[in-house]
Amino acid sequence: MHDRLYTAALELFAEQGYERTTIDQIAERADVARGTFFNHFQRKEDVVTTWAEQRQDNLRAFMDKSLSHKDDDATVQLERCMAALADFNEAEPDLTRVMLTAWVRSGQPLLEEPDYAGHVFTRVITMGQTRGDIARDIDPVVAGNMLRDAYLGLLYRWTQAADGRAPLHVELRALLRIALTGVLSWTRTSNAPLRDR
């Protein structure tokens, strides 16, 4: 029953938008009484939370498998992570746009635990530090949250763009390259970090 209601809600959100979908319509699509909805979800926003949690669970499961390949460095792992995120979103671009917009409007990004937000990225960075791929003076939680924030910002812009947008795979690969290599152009005479100048 929970899955029927969830599927009905997602179908309606994709067809007519989150804001225009009512709980009555979700119950009707699932062929249940209105009160049955409240046995499984307290509010319509809880469907959005469930969607976000399922995305996180799918990514965590994917990266658990990826991180079992101990010979792959942090760059490879981060590339796999970004590719998986692109796959999730490119598979259902219209639903992603509707659900991401509803997720942001319902304030969900502000309600997440700070350390939880970038958990997958943080794991990869911590692993990279252990291997020596990533500088040890980088706080993995800060770096993980920065990657997560950059990903969400890019995803939001990507979902709002008109036709002709670049594939999300391409956008996320560019984001990762900038995150890993930086934006400064280092010359032979000015290759010291800013704090040392």
C-alpha positions as CSV (number, residue, x, y, z in Angstrom):
1,M,0.0,0.0,0.0
2,H,2.8,2.4,0.8
3,D,4.4,1.7,-2.5
4,R,1.1,2.2,-4.4
5,L,0.6,5.5,-2.8
6,Y,4.2,6.5,-3.4
7,T,4.0,5.5,-7.1
8,A,0.7,7.3,-7.5
9,A,2.1,10.5,-6.0
10,L,5.2,10.4,-8.2
11,E,3.1,9.8,-11.4
12,L,0.8,12.8,-10.5
13,F,3.8,15.0,-9.6
14,A,5.4,14.2,-13.0
15,E,2.1,14.8,-14.9
16,Q,0.8,18.0,-13.3
17,G,3.4,19.2,-10.8
18,Y,3.8,18.9,-7.1
19,E,1.9,22.1,-6.1
20,R,-1.2,21.1,-8.2
21,T,-1.4,17.6,-6.9
22,T,-3.7,17.0,-3.9
23,I,-3.8,14.2,-1.4
24,D,-7.3,13.4,-2.7
25,Q,-5.9,12.9,-6.2
26,I,-3.1,10.7,-4.9
27,A,-5.6,8.5,-3.0
28,E,-7.9,8.3,-6.0
29,R,-5.0,7.3,-8.3
30,A,-3.9,4.6,-5.8
31,D,-7.6,3.5,-5.5
32,V,-7.7,3.9,-1.7
33,A,-9.6,6.1,0.7
34,R,-8.2,9.5,1.5
35,G,-7.5,8.4,5.1
36,T,-5.3,5.6,3.9
37,F,-2.8,8.1,2.7
38,F,-2.3,9.4,6.3
39,N,-1.6,5.8,7.5
40,H,1.6,5.9,5.4
41,F,2.5,9.6,5.1
42,Q,1.8,12.4,7.5
43,R,1.9,15.1,4.8
44,K,2.4,15.4,1.1
45,E,5.9,16.7,1.8
46,D,6.8,13.2,3.2
47,V,6.5,11.8,-0.3
48,V,9.3,14.2,-1.3
49,T,11.4,13.1,1.7
50,T,10.9,9.5,0.8
51,W,12.0,10.2,-2.8
52,A,15.2,12.0,-1.5
53,E,16.0,9.2,1.0
54,Q,15.6,6.5,-1.7
55,R,18.0,8.5,-3.9
56,Q,20.5,8.6,-1.0
57,D,20.1,4.9,-0.3
58,N,20.6,4.0,-4.0
59,L,23.8,6.2,-4.1
60,R,25.1,4.7,-0.8
61,A,24.5,1.1,-2.1
62,F,26.3,1.9,-5.4
63,M,29.2,3.5,-3.6
64,D,29.5,0.7,-1.1
65,K,30.1,-1.6,-4.1
66,S,32.5,0.8,-5.7
67,L,34.5,1.4,-2.6
68,S,35.1,-2.3,-2.3
69,H,37.5,-1.9,-5.2
70,K,40.4,-0.9,-3.0
71,D,42.8,-0.4,-5.9
72,D,40.8,2.5,-7.3
73,D,42.0,6.0,-6.2
74,A,39.8,8.8,-5.0
75,T,39.5,10.4,-8.4
76,V,38.1,7.2,-9.9
77,Q,35.7,6.8,-7.0
78,L,34.5,10.4,-7.2
79,E,34.1,10.1,-11.0
80,R,32.0,6.9,-10.4
81,C,29.9,8.8,-7.8
82,M,29.2,11.7,-10.1
83,A,28.4,9.3,-13.0
84,A,25.9,7.5,-10.8
85,L,24.2,10.7,-9.8
86,A,24.0,11.8,-13.4
87,D,22.4,8.4,-14.3
88,F,19.8,8.7,-11.6
89,N,18.8,12.2,-12.7
90,E,19.1,11.8,-16.5
91,A,16.8,8.7,-16.3
92,E,13.9,10.8,-15.1
93,P,14.7,14.5,-15.9
94,D,11.1,15.7,-15.6
95,L,10.4,14.0,-12.3
96,T,13.8,15.1,-11.0
97,R,12.9,18.7,-11.7
98,V,9.6,18.5,-10.0
99,M,10.9,16.6,-7.0
100,L,14.0,18.7,-6.5
101,T,12.0,21.9,-6.7
102,A,9.5,20.5,-4.1
103,W,12.4,19.3,-1.9
104,V,14.0,22.8,-1.9
105,R,10.6,24.6,-1.4
106,S,9.7,22.3,1.6
107,G,13.0,23.3,3.3
108,Q,14.4,19.8,3.3
109,P,18.0,21.0,2.6
110,L,17.9,23.0,5.8
111,L,16.6,20.1,7.9
112,E,19.3,17.6,7.1
113,E,22.0,16.8,9.6
114,P,25.1,18.8,8.5
115,D,27.5,15.8,8.6
116,Y,25.0,13.6,6.8
117,A,24.6,15.8,3.8
118,G,27.8,14.9,2.0
119,H,28.3,11.5,3.6
120,V,29.2,9.6,0.4
121,F,31.7,12.3,-0.7
122,T,33.2,12.4,2.8
123,R,33.7,8.6,2.7
124,V,35.6,8.8,-0.6
125,I,37.7,11.7,0.6
126,T,38.6,9.9,3.8
127,M,39.5,6.8,1.8
128,G,41.7,9.0,-0.5
129,Q,43.5,10.5,2.5
130,T,44.3,7.0,3.8
131,R,45.7,6.1,0.4
132,G,47.6,9.4,0.1
133,D,45.5,10.6,-2.9
134,I,44.1,13.5,-1.1
135,A,45.9,16.0,1.2
136,R,45.7,15.1,4.8
137,D,45.1,18.7,5.9
138,I,41.7,18.8,4.2
139,D,38.7,18.3,6.5
140,P,36.8,15.5,4.8
141,V,33.4,16.6,6.1
142,V,33.9,20.1,4.9
143,A,35.2,18.9,1.5
144,G,32.3,16.3,1.3
145,N,29.7,18.9,2.0
146,M,31.3,21.3,-0.5
147,L,31.1,18.7,-3.2
148,R,27.5,17.9,-2.3
149,D,26.5,21.6,-2.3
150,A,28.2,22.1,-5.7
151,Y,26.4,19.0,-7.0
152,L,23.0,20.2,-5.8
153,G,23.5,23.7,-7.1
154,L,24.5,22.4,-10.5
155,L,21.6,19.9,-10.5
156,Y,19.1,22.6,-9.7
157,R,20.4,24.8,-12.6
158,W,20.4,21.8,-14.9
159,T,16.8,20.9,-14.1
160,Q,15.6,24.5,-14.6
161,A,17.4,25.0,-18.0
162,A,15.5,25.0,-21.2
163,D,16.1,22.5,-24.0
164,G,19.7,22.3,-25.3
165,R,21.3,21.9,-21.9
166,A,24.5,20.0,-21.7
167,P,24.3,16.4,-20.5
168,L,24.5,16.2,-16.8
169,H,27.4,13.7,-17.1
170,V,29.4,16.4,-18.8
171,E,28.5,19.1,-16.3
172,L,29.4,17.0,-13.3
173,R,32.7,15.9,-14.8
174,A,33.6,19.6,-15.3
175,L,32.5,20.3,-11.7
176,L,34.7,17.5,-10.4
177,R,37.7,18.6,-12.4
178,I,37.5,22.1,-11.0
179,A,37.0,20.8,-7.5
180,L,40.0,18.5,-7.7
181,T,42.4,20.8,-9.6
182,G,41.2,24.3,-8.6
183,V,40.9,27.3,-10.8
184,L,44.3,29.0,-10.4
185,S,46.9,28.8,-13.1
186,W,50.2,28.1,-11.3
187,T,53.5,29.2,-12.9
188,R,57.0,28.2,-12.0
189,T,57.6,31.4,-10.1
190,S,54.3,31.5,-8.2
191,N,53.6,27.9,-7.3
192,A,53.6,28.5,-3.5
193,P,50.2,28.3,-1.7
194,L,48.6,31.7,-1.0
195,R,49.2,31.4,2.7
196,D,53.0,31.1,2.1
197,R,53.3,34.3,0.0
